[in-house]
Structure formats: C-alpha cells, structure tokens
Amino acid sequence: MIKYNLKCKNHHEFESWFADSKEFEKLNKRKLLECIFCDSRIITKSIMAPMVSITKEKKNVEIQIRENVLLKEKQKLIKLRNYIEKNFEYVGKDFSKKVREIFYDKKNKNTIYGITSPDEREELKEEGIDLVSIPWVDKDN
C-alpha cells in the first residue's frame, strides 16, 4: 500500500491509498479518480513527504520525555492532595449531606472533601451546588 497526496485542476489537495504506484497511474489514466471537494477528474500527484522510521534511541528519548511529564503532573496532583488533606475535613460518603448544610447555612465556612455518587452529584448540580472532581493519585506509586 502507498499513500499519495493528490491535487485536482482546481488546486484542492487530498490523500488517497493505492495498492502500488501502477494502480494510481491506471486509475488516473481511465479518469476513475476524482477530487473529493469538486468532483474534478483531472488529478495529479503532489509532492509528498516520505514516512521515516524513528530509531530505537530516539523512541527511548521520547518515552523518557513523556514519563518525565507524567511524573511532574503526578507530583502536582500529590501536592494538591496533600494540601486538601491538611486543610479540609474528610466527610467520606456523607459529603452530599454535609455540602448541603454548608451551602444552605451561609454562616458555615467549613471546607470539606469526600465521596459522591454520580446521582448525588447530579442532584447537587440541580440545586446550584458546583463541585470540583480531583484525580486522587496514590501517593505510594
């Protein structure tokens, strides 16, 4: 299989796959190819960048870069988790009940975190209570 960048007489560019270069020539000669934008049947191959394989060493460098980025993001999430655990009260599965108490009692300034079900979350949203979900990253891994 070979992929060609094609161009019609109206300068529209598009790509198509062929079994080989002979297939392109045969189909084009018989006017069986047409532009996907304007239906022109006058088609030429345009300049095409070849596919280049990446060396194993370069792949390893790219993998290392991605792992470093992921590690940094995980560290940020752990830092956020530590802050929440230090400064917020954990209320577990009572979160929906407790957050309503805080929302409807304007004097209550408690900061809490806990667990809700998708249904509870939807009910809170309908009441005008906005929540933020935070990925709870395991500190040990």
Secondary structure by P-SEA (a helix, b strand, c coil): ccccccccccccccccccccaaaaaaaaaaccccccccccccccccccccbbbbcaaaaaaaaaaaaaaaaaaaaaaaaaaaaaaacccccccaaaaaaaaaaaaccccccbbbbbcaaaaaaaaaacbbbbbcccccccc
